[in-house]
């Protein structure tokens, strides 16, 4: 038996051992999340969802740093901003909100949580647990200010610490067109600019962008993971998010031109 992470739209999992990383194909159907598996040769069969202590042990074994964050924008996943920027910036260099995977369905805007930073071909957050950093009354008041700001377009931020003010402003600014806002911020990280965003339906979006004088496009889902890069990635499209695929495609074109 071993614990492994099942990422969205992936049929592969990885087992960490002292000898290294072993790859398995998932046998049968399983939802995304963190599961306990049983080895079946080249395959791994899901047994049950991992318990909290098993998740924590896996995070520690993988060396995933823990950060405090606030959910601020919701698409198919939550996007989060940091609670402690100094601590957060030790592990995360990007400035835009990052997607959070495996959050419980009852998670609400501004719920303080602990998350683990996962870095592979993309950077994202993995839900760990609720974070008792603030009194419930403070978070409820923040939600009340947010709801009032949506109605009146006025934001009252007196009495909140800096990180809650920042989270509030992100949530307010992103409320009307959250996806376009997130797309622009994601492209901005790598110096690209949004040209056009088209809804293709079924949770798919065509992002047309400009990078270093060249216009290109990519299809993403509403959590900004790549569905169609426009180049051959051997089925690994979902290993990349919007900002990372811009750089991957740029290197691809450079190599072809050279």
matplotlib code that plots the C-alpha trace (Angstrom):
import matplotlib.pyplot as plt

x = [0.0, 1.2, -0.3, -0.2, -1.6, -4.2, -4.1, -7.0, -7.3, -4.3, -4.1, -0.6, 0.5, 3.9, 5.3, 8.2, 10.7, 14.3, 15.3, 13.6, 10.2, 8.2, 5.4, 2.1, -0.9, -4.2, -6.4, -10.1, -11.8, -10.8, -11.5, -8.8, -7.4, -5.0, -5.6, -4.2, -3.2, -2.3, 0.4, -0.7, 2.4, 2.6, -0.8, -2.0, -5.5, -7.3, -8.3, -9.6, -9.1, -6.1, -6.8, -5.5, -2.4, -1.6, -1.9, 0.4, 3.0, 3.0, 3.4, 6.4, 8.0, 7.7, 9.1, 6.2, 6.4, 3.3, 1.9, -1.2, -3.6, -7.0, -9.4, -10.4, -11.7, -13.7, -13.8, -13.9, -11.2, -10.4, -7.5, -5.8, -3.7, -1.1, -1.6, 2.1, 3.8, 7.4, 7.0, 5.0, 7.6, 10.3, 8.5, 6.4, 7.8, 4.7, 2.5, -0.9, -3.3, -2.5, -5.1, -5.9, -6.6, -8.5, -10.4, -13.6, -16.9, -17.9, -14.9, -16.0, -14.4, -11.8, -11.7, -8.1, -6.4, -3.1, -1.9, 1.2, 3.1, 3.5, 6.0, 6.6, 5.9, 3.5, 3.0, -0.2, -1.5, -2.8, -5.4, -4.3, -6.5, -8.3, -6.1, -7.3, -5.3, -8.3, -11.4, -14.5, -15.9, -13.1, -13.7, -17.5, -17.0, -14.7, -17.3, -19.9, -17.7, -17.1, -20.9, -21.5, -18.7, -20.3, -23.6, -22.3, -18.9, -17.5, -14.9, -14.5, -11.2, -10.7, -9.7, -8.3, -4.7, -2.8, -3.1, -6.9, -7.2, -5.2, -7.4, -10.5, -9.4, -8.5, -11.9, -13.7, -11.7, -12.1, -15.8, -17.3, -14.9, -12.8, -11.4, -10.3, -8.6, -6.8, -5.8, -4.3, -2.4, -1.1, 0.2, 1.7, 3.9, 5.9, 5.6, 2.8, -0.3, -3.9, -5.2, -8.5, -10.4, -13.1, -15.5, -15.6, -18.2, -17.9, -15.4, -12.9, -11.4, -9.3, -6.6, -5.0, -1.9, 1.2, 4.6, 7.8, 6.2, 4.5, 0.8, -0.2, -3.1, -3.8, -6.9, -7.3, -9.9, -11.3, -8.5, -6.0, -4.6, -3.8, -6.2, -4.7, -1.3, -1.2, 2.0, 2.6, 3.2, 2.5, -0.6, 1.1, -0.9, -2.4, 1.1, 1.2, -0.7, -1.2, 2.0, 4.3, 3.0, 3.8, 7.5, 7.4, 5.9, 8.4, 11.3, 9.7, 9.6, 13.1, 14.4, 12.6, 13.8, 17.4]
y = [0.0, 3.5, 7.1, 9.1, 12.2, 11.9, 15.1, 16.2, 14.4, 12.2, 8.4, 8.3, 8.4, 8.4, 6.5, 8.0, 5.6, 5.7, 4.2, 7.0, 7.7, 4.9, 5.5, 3.6, 3.6, 3.9, 0.8, 1.6, 4.9, 7.3, 11.0, 13.5, 13.8, 11.9, 8.2, 5.0, 2.5, -1.1, -2.1, -4.4, -4.8, -1.8, -0.7, 0.8, 0.1, 2.7, 1.4, 4.4, 8.2, 9.0, 10.1, 13.5, 12.0, 10.0, 13.2, 15.1, 12.3, 12.3, 16.1, 15.8, 13.0, 15.0, 18.0, 20.3, 23.5, 24.6, 28.1, 30.0, 31.2, 32.7, 31.5, 34.7, 33.7, 30.7, 29.0, 25.2, 25.5, 28.2, 30.6, 31.8, 34.7, 34.5, 35.2, 35.9, 37.3, 37.0, 33.4, 32.7, 34.3, 31.9, 29.2, 31.0, 33.7, 34.4, 37.3, 36.2, 34.0, 30.3, 27.4, 25.2, 21.5, 19.1, 21.7, 20.5, 21.5, 23.6, 25.9, 29.5, 32.8, 34.0, 30.8, 30.8, 27.5, 25.6, 24.5, 22.8, 24.3, 21.8, 22.5, 20.3, 21.7, 24.1, 25.7, 25.1, 24.6, 21.4, 21.8, 20.5, 21.9, 24.9, 27.5, 29.1, 32.3, 34.7, 34.8, 33.7, 37.2, 38.8, 36.5, 37.0, 40.8, 40.5, 38.5, 41.2, 44.0, 42.0, 41.4, 45.1, 46.1, 44.0, 45.9, 49.4, 49.4, 50.8, 49.0, 49.7, 48.2, 49.9, 47.5, 44.7, 43.6, 44.1, 40.6, 40.6, 44.0, 42.6, 39.4, 41.6, 43.8, 40.8, 39.2, 42.5, 43.3, 39.7, 39.4, 40.5, 38.8, 36.5, 34.3, 37.2, 38.8, 35.6, 35.0, 38.5, 38.1, 34.7, 36.0, 39.0, 36.8, 35.8, 39.1, 38.1, 40.1, 39.0, 39.7, 37.9, 35.4, 33.3, 30.9, 27.7, 26.1, 23.0, 24.7, 25.4, 28.8, 30.0, 32.4, 34.5, 36.2, 38.1, 37.2, 38.9, 40.2, 36.9, 36.2, 32.7, 30.8, 28.0, 26.3, 26.1, 25.1, 27.6, 26.7, 27.7, 24.2, 23.5, 21.4, 22.0, 23.7, 23.8, 21.7, 18.1, 17.4, 13.6, 13.8, 15.9, 19.1, 19.1, 19.2, 22.8, 25.9, 29.1, 30.9, 27.9, 26.9, 30.3, 29.7, 26.1, 27.1, 29.9, 27.5, 25.1, 27.7, 28.8, 25.3, 24.8, 28.1, 27.4]
z = [0.0, -0.7, -0.8, -4.1, -5.6, -8.5, -10.5, -12.7, -16.0, -15.3, -15.4, -13.9, -10.3, -8.7, -5.6, -3.7, -2.2, -1.0, -4.4, -6.3, -8.0, -9.5, -12.0, -12.1, -14.3, -12.4, -12.6, -12.9, -12.3, -9.5, -8.8, -8.3, -4.8, -2.5, -2.3, -0.9, -3.7, -3.9, -6.4, -9.2, -11.3, -13.6, -12.3, -9.0, -7.8, -5.6, -2.2, -0.4, 0.1, 2.3, 5.8, 7.1, 8.8, 5.6, 3.5, 5.9, 5.8, 2.0, 1.9, 4.3, 2.4, -0.9, 0.9, 0.0, 2.0, 4.0, 3.4, 4.7, 2.1, 1.5, -1.2, -3.2, -6.6, -7.6, -11.1, -11.2, -8.5, -5.9, -6.5, -3.4, -2.1, 0.7, 4.4, 5.1, 2.0, 3.4, 4.2, 1.0, -1.3, 0.0, -2.0, -4.6, -6.9, -8.9, -7.9, -9.2, -7.2, -7.5, -8.1, -5.1, -5.7, -3.5, -1.5, 0.3, -1.3, 1.6, 1.4, 1.3, 0.2, 2.7, 4.7, 6.0, 5.2, 5.2, 1.8, 0.4, -2.5, -5.4, -8.1, -11.1, -14.6, -13.0, -9.5, -7.6, -4.1, -2.5, 0.3, 3.7, 6.4, 7.9, 9.4, 12.8, 12.2, 12.5, 14.7, 12.9, 13.5, 11.5, 8.5, 8.7, 8.7, 5.7, 3.8, 4.7, 3.4, 0.2, -0.4, 0.2, -2.2, -4.9, -4.5, -3.9, -5.6, -2.4, -0.3, 3.4, 4.6, 8.0, 10.7, 8.6, 8.4, 5.2, 3.9, 4.3, 2.6, -0.4, -0.5, -0.4, -3.3, -5.4, -4.8, -5.6, -8.7, -10.0, -9.2, -12.5, -14.9, -12.8, -15.7, -17.9, -14.8, -14.0, -17.6, -17.9, -14.6, -15.6, -19.0, -17.3, -15.2, -18.3, -20.1, -22.5, -23.2, -23.8, -27.3, -27.0, -24.8, -26.4, -24.6, -26.6, -24.3, -22.1, -19.9, -22.7, -23.6, -26.4, -25.2, -28.0, -26.7, -27.8, -26.6, -27.8, -30.9, -31.9, -31.6, -30.7, -29.0, -26.6, -25.3, -21.5, -19.0, -16.4, -13.9, -16.6, -17.2, -20.8, -22.9, -26.4, -26.7, -30.5, -30.5, -29.9, -26.2, -26.3, -24.1, -21.4, -22.0, -18.5, -17.0, -18.0, -17.0, -19.1, -18.2, -18.4, -21.8, -23.3, -22.5, -23.6, -27.0, -27.3, -26.8, -29.3, -32.0, -31.3, -31.7, -34.9, -36.3, -35.3]

ax = plt.figure().add_subplot(projection="3d")
ax.plot(x, y, z, "-o")
ax.set_aspect("equal")
plt.show()
